[in-house]
Amino acid sequence: MKKFKRFCYRILPVALCAAMLGGCGASAASSSAAESTVSTDSAPLKVMASFYPMYDFAQKIGGDKVTVTNMVPAGTEPHDWEPSTTDITNLEDADVFIYSGAGMEHWVDSVLGSLTNQDLDVVQASDGITLREGYEDEDGDVGADPHVWLAPANAKIEMKNITDVLCSADPANAEYYRQNYEQWALECDRLDTEFTEALSALPNKNIVVSHEAFGYLCDAYGLNQVGIEGIEADSEPDPARMAEIEDFVKANNVKVIFSEELVSPKVAQTIADATGAQMQELNPLEGLTDDQIADGQDYFTVMRQNLEELKNALQ
């Protein structure tokens, strides 16, 4: 594997120098070489993550043993994003590639099929998650809802799959990765408890959102999601759908229409204006802006902000 090769290239020159020395000098040189071998860490794993949640989870599990690159730039909506030539080059030089799957990264199969990097460890982080039905494509086939990470229990599964691939790629640091996983798994459990306790007693259960990204979260906590747009964030509702949503908002006394940071609020604002509802943001965590990253926000801070928004809207 790549880490082993890089490690060997550093050790061989030291060992050869030690062998050329004699007597006490040879012993001293050998001792020095051994100390160098023990204290010199191998280079961090080069990890490529398909978009923000995978990037954040990989950083949390990998810590200082990995260098993680988020393939989708900050502030970019990932549904229709395509990897560039630079991204392909980086994958050719990477040790690990992490993607969520469930149809989120439509480009994965073609990109992986084009790579010559035979040492790349790949993980689909959504493996083991029960998928929701998402949308019907132009051929009539029903695809999965890809937004699995928005339920904390699913985020925990994705972190576990990421832990496993890092342990496989870098067994020397496996215990380090497992310890990090245990820490963040507990945080997922705490977040799940917070959502359960805060939302279970609220009288209203209906949320109207820009696009249908919150199905897993709603299933986990007994909410009902009504999407202005479909699974894809750039789809547009026709006039009949707009009228249907406006009628739903009025009939169910919906007070808040949820828009998103990375999606135009124009349609959501139109419905809010037509129904007298307020408009707030609910973040699907498909990507953070540069300002959010600079503020130190991450999956857990944003999910807790989402919880506050839901509590305020549903009370």
C-alpha positions as CSV (number, residue, x, y, z in Angstrom):
1,M,0.0,0.0,0.0
2,K,1.1,3.6,-0.5
3,K,1.8,4.5,3.1
4,F,4.0,1.4,3.4
5,K,5.9,2.4,0.3
6,R,6.5,5.9,1.5
7,F,7.6,4.6,4.9
8,C,10.1,2.2,3.3
9,Y,11.6,4.9,1.1
10,R,12.5,6.9,4.3
11,I,13.9,4.0,6.3
12,L,16.2,2.4,3.7
13,P,18.7,5.2,3.5
14,V,19.0,5.3,7.3
15,A,19.6,1.5,7.5
16,L,22.2,1.6,4.7
17,C,24.2,4.3,6.5
18,A,24.2,2.3,9.7
19,A,25.5,-0.8,7.9
20,M,28.5,1.1,6.5
21,L,29.8,2.1,10.0
22,G,31.8,-0.2,12.3
23,G,32.5,-0.8,16.1
24,C,30.9,1.5,18.6
25,G,30.1,3.9,15.8
26,A,28.0,1.3,14.1
27,S,26.1,0.6,17.4
28,A,25.5,4.3,17.9
29,A,24.4,4.8,14.3
30,S,22.1,1.7,14.6
31,S,20.6,3.1,17.8
32,S,20.0,6.5,16.2
33,A,18.4,4.8,13.2
34,A,16.0,2.8,15.4
35,E,15.0,5.9,17.3
36,S,14.4,7.7,14.0
37,T,12.2,4.8,12.8
38,V,10.1,4.9,15.9
39,S,9.6,8.6,16.1
40,T,9.0,9.3,12.4
41,D,5.3,9.1,11.5
42,S,4.3,8.0,8.0
43,A,2.8,10.6,5.8
44,P,-0.9,11.4,6.4
45,L,-3.4,9.5,4.3
46,K,-4.6,11.5,1.3
47,V,-8.4,11.4,1.4
48,M,-10.8,12.7,-1.2
49,A,-14.4,13.4,0.0
50,S,-17.2,13.8,-2.5
51,F,-19.0,16.7,-0.8
52,Y,-19.3,18.5,2.6
53,P,-20.8,15.9,5.0
54,M,-18.2,13.3,3.8
55,Y,-15.5,15.8,4.2
56,D,-16.6,16.8,7.7
57,F,-17.0,13.1,8.8
58,A,-13.6,12.1,7.4
59,Q,-11.9,15.0,9.2
60,K,-13.6,14.0,12.5
61,I,-12.5,10.4,12.2
62,G,-9.2,10.9,10.6
63,G,-7.9,13.8,12.7
64,D,-4.3,14.6,12.2
65,K,-3.6,11.2,10.5
66,V,-5.3,12.4,7.3
67,T,-5.4,15.2,4.8
68,V,-8.9,15.6,3.5
69,T,-9.9,17.4,0.3
70,N,-13.6,18.4,-0.2
71,M,-14.2,18.0,-4.0
72,V,-17.2,20.3,-4.1
73,P,-16.1,24.0,-3.5
74,A,-17.6,25.9,-0.6
75,G,-20.9,27.5,-1.4
76,T,-21.6,25.1,-4.3
77,E,-24.8,23.1,-4.6
78,P,-23.6,19.5,-5.2
79,H,-26.5,17.8,-7.0
80,D,-25.4,18.7,-10.5
81,W,-21.7,19.3,-9.7
82,E,-19.2,17.5,-11.9
83,P,-15.5,16.7,-11.1
84,S,-12.9,18.7,-12.9
85,T,-9.7,17.5,-14.5
86,T,-7.9,18.6,-11.3
87,D,-10.3,16.4,-9.2
88,I,-9.5,13.4,-11.4
89,T,-5.8,14.0,-11.0
90,N,-6.1,14.3,-7.2
91,L,-8.0,11.0,-7.1
92,E,-5.2,9.3,-9.1
93,D,-2.9,10.4,-6.2
94,A,-5.2,9.7,-3.3
95,D,-5.2,6.9,-0.8
96,V,-8.9,6.9,0.0
97,F,-12.1,8.1,-1.7
98,I,-15.2,8.6,0.3
99,Y,-18.7,9.2,-1.2
100,S,-22.2,9.0,0.3
101,G,-23.9,7.1,-2.5
102,A,-27.6,6.4,-2.8
103,G,-27.5,8.4,-6.1
104,M,-26.1,11.6,-4.6
105,E,-22.9,11.6,-6.7
106,H,-24.2,10.7,-10.2
107,W,-20.7,10.9,-11.6
108,V,-19.0,8.2,-9.3
109,D,-19.2,5.1,-11.5
110,S,-17.9,6.8,-14.6
111,V,-15.1,8.6,-12.8
112,L,-13.9,5.5,-10.8
113,G,-14.0,3.5,-14.0
114,S,-11.6,5.9,-15.7
115,L,-8.9,5.8,-12.9
116,T,-5.6,4.0,-13.2
117,N,-5.0,4.3,-9.4
118,Q,-5.2,0.6,-8.3
119,D,-4.4,1.4,-4.7
120,L,-7.3,3.7,-4.1
121,D,-9.5,2.5,-1.2
122,V,-13.1,3.5,-1.9
123,V,-16.1,3.5,0.4
124,Q,-19.8,4.2,-0.1
125,A,-20.6,5.7,3.3
126,S,-24.4,5.0,3.0
127,D,-23.9,1.2,2.9
128,G,-26.1,-0.4,5.5
129,I,-28.7,2.4,5.6
130,T,-32.3,1.7,4.7
131,L,-33.0,4.0,1.8
132,R,-36.2,5.9,1.2
133,E,-37.8,6.0,-2.2
134,G,-37.0,9.3,-3.8
135,Y,-38.2,10.4,-7.2
136,E,-39.3,8.9,-10.5
137,D,-37.0,9.6,-13.4
138,E,-37.9,10.1,-17.0
139,D,-37.9,6.3,-17.6
140,G,-40.3,5.7,-14.8
141,D,-37.7,4.2,-12.5
142,V,-37.9,5.2,-8.8
143,G,-34.6,6.3,-7.4
144,A,-33.5,6.5,-3.8
145,D,-33.6,9.7,-1.7
146,P,-29.9,10.4,-1.3
147,H,-30.0,12.8,1.8
148,V,-29.3,10.1,4.3
149,W,-26.9,12.2,6.5
150,L,-29.8,14.4,7.8
151,A,-30.8,11.7,10.3
152,P,-28.2,11.6,13.1
153,A,-28.5,7.8,13.3
154,N,-27.6,7.6,9.6
155,A,-24.7,10.0,10.1
156,K,-23.4,7.6,12.7
157,I,-23.5,4.7,10.2
158,E,-21.7,6.8,7.6
159,M,-19.0,7.6,10.2
160,K,-18.6,3.9,11.0
161,N,-18.1,3.1,7.3
162,I,-15.6,5.9,7.0
163,T,-13.8,4.5,10.1
164,D,-13.6,1.1,8.6
165,V,-12.0,2.3,5.3
166,L,-9.5,4.4,7.2
167,C,-8.5,1.4,9.3
168,S,-8.1,-0.7,6.2
169,A,-6.0,1.9,4.4
170,D,-3.9,2.6,7.5
171,P,-3.9,-0.3,10.0
172,A,-1.1,1.2,12.0
173,N,-3.4,3.9,13.2
174,A,-6.6,1.9,13.4
175,E,-7.0,2.3,17.1
176,Y,-6.8,6.1,16.7
177,Y,-9.6,6.1,14.1
178,R,-11.7,3.8,16.3
179,Q,-11.3,6.0,19.3
180,N,-12.3,9.1,17.3
181,Y,-15.3,7.2,16.0
182,E,-16.5,6.3,19.5
183,Q,-16.4,10.0,20.5
184,W,-18.4,11.2,17.5
185,A,-20.8,8.2,17.6
186,L,-21.8,9.4,21.1
187,E,-22.3,12.9,19.8
188,C,-24.6,11.5,17.1
189,D,-26.6,9.7,19.9
190,R,-26.8,13.0,21.9
191,L,-28.0,14.8,18.8
192,D,-30.6,12.2,18.1
193,T,-31.9,12.5,21.7
194,E,-32.1,16.2,21.4
195,F,-34.2,16.0,18.3
196,T,-36.5,13.3,19.8
197,E,-37.1,15.2,23.0
198,A,-37.6,18.6,21.3
199,L,-39.9,17.6,18.5
200,S,-42.0,14.8,19.9
201,A,-44.2,17.0,22.0
202,L,-44.7,19.8,19.4
203,P,-48.3,20.0,18.1
204,N,-47.5,20.8,14.5
205,K,-45.8,18.2,12.3
206,N,-45.9,19.7,8.8
207,I,-42.9,21.5,7.3
208,V,-42.8,23.1,3.8
209,V,-39.3,23.1,2.4
210,S,-37.5,24.3,-0.8
211,H,-36.6,20.8,-1.9
212,E,-37.3,17.4,-0.5
213,A,-34.0,16.9,1.3
214,F,-35.4,16.2,4.8
215,G,-37.2,12.9,4.4
216,Y,-34.9,10.9,6.6
217,L,-35.0,13.5,9.3
218,C,-38.8,13.7,9.1
219,D,-39.1,9.9,9.2
220,A,-36.9,9.8,12.3
221,Y,-38.9,12.3,14.3
222,G,-42.5,12.0,13.0
223,L,-42.6,15.1,10.8
224,N,-44.3,15.5,7.4
225,Q,-42.3,17.1,4.6
226,V,-43.9,19.0,1.8
227,G,-41.4,20.0,-0.9
228,I,-41.8,23.0,-3.2
229,E,-39.3,21.3,-5.5
230,G,-38.4,17.7,-5.7
231,I,-35.3,15.7,-4.7
232,E,-33.2,17.7,-7.0
233,A,-32.7,21.2,-5.7
234,D,-32.9,22.9,-9.1
235,S,-36.3,21.6,-10.2
236,E,-39.1,24.1,-10.6
237,P,-42.8,23.5,-9.6
238,D,-45.4,24.2,-12.2
239,P,-48.4,26.6,-11.5
240,A,-50.6,23.7,-10.4
241,R,-48.1,22.5,-7.9
242,M,-47.6,26.1,-6.6
243,A,-51.4,26.4,-6.0
244,E,-51.4,23.0,-4.3
245,I,-48.7,24.0,-1.9
246,E,-50.3,27.3,-1.1
247,D,-53.6,25.5,-0.3
248,F,-51.7,23.1,1.9
249,V,-50.0,26.0,3.8
250,K,-53.3,27.7,4.5
251,A,-55.3,24.5,5.4
252,N,-52.6,23.3,7.8
253,N,-51.8,26.7,9.4
254,V,-48.1,26.4,8.3
255,K,-46.4,29.5,9.7
256,V,-42.9,29.1,8.1
257,I,-41.7,28.3,4.6
258,F,-38.1,26.9,4.7
259,S,-35.6,28.0,2.1
260,E,-31.9,27.1,1.9
261,E,-28.5,28.8,1.7
262,L,-27.4,27.3,-1.6
263,V,-30.7,27.5,-3.5
264,S,-32.5,30.5,-4.8
265,P,-35.3,31.6,-2.4
266,K,-37.5,33.1,-5.1
267,V,-40.1,30.4,-5.3
268,A,-40.3,29.9,-1.5
269,Q,-40.7,33.6,-1.1
270,T,-43.5,33.7,-3.6
271,I,-45.4,31.1,-1.6
272,A,-44.7,32.9,1.7
273,D,-46.0,36.1,0.3
274,A,-49.1,34.4,-1.1
275,T,-50.0,32.7,2.2
276,G,-48.7,35.2,4.8
277,A,-46.1,32.8,6.1
278,Q,-42.6,33.8,7.2
279,M,-39.5,32.5,5.4
280,Q,-36.6,31.0,7.3
281,E,-33.6,28.8,6.4
282,L,-33.3,25.0,7.0
283,N,-29.9,23.7,6.0
284,P,-29.7,20.3,4.2
285,L,-25.9,20.3,4.9
286,E,-25.1,19.7,1.2
287,G,-22.4,22.3,1.6
288,L,-21.3,25.2,3.8
289,T,-20.3,28.7,2.7
290,D,-16.9,30.2,3.3
291,D,-18.3,32.3,6.1
292,Q,-19.8,29.3,7.9
293,I,-16.5,27.4,7.6
294,A,-14.6,30.4,8.9
295,D,-17.0,30.6,11.9
296,G,-16.1,27.0,12.8
297,Q,-19.5,25.5,11.9
298,D,-19.8,21.8,11.2
299,Y,-22.4,19.1,10.9
300,F,-23.4,19.2,14.6
301,T,-23.6,23.0,14.9
302,V,-25.7,23.3,11.8
303,M,-28.0,20.4,12.8
304,R,-28.6,22.1,16.1
305,Q,-29.4,25.3,14.3
306,N,-31.9,23.3,12.2
307,L,-33.4,22.0,15.4
308,E,-34.0,25.5,16.7
309,E,-35.6,26.5,13.4
310,L,-37.9,23.5,13.5
311,K,-38.9,24.2,17.1
312,N,-39.7,27.8,16.4
313,A,-41.7,26.9,13.3
314,L,-43.7,24.1,14.8
315,Q,-44.7,25.5,18.2
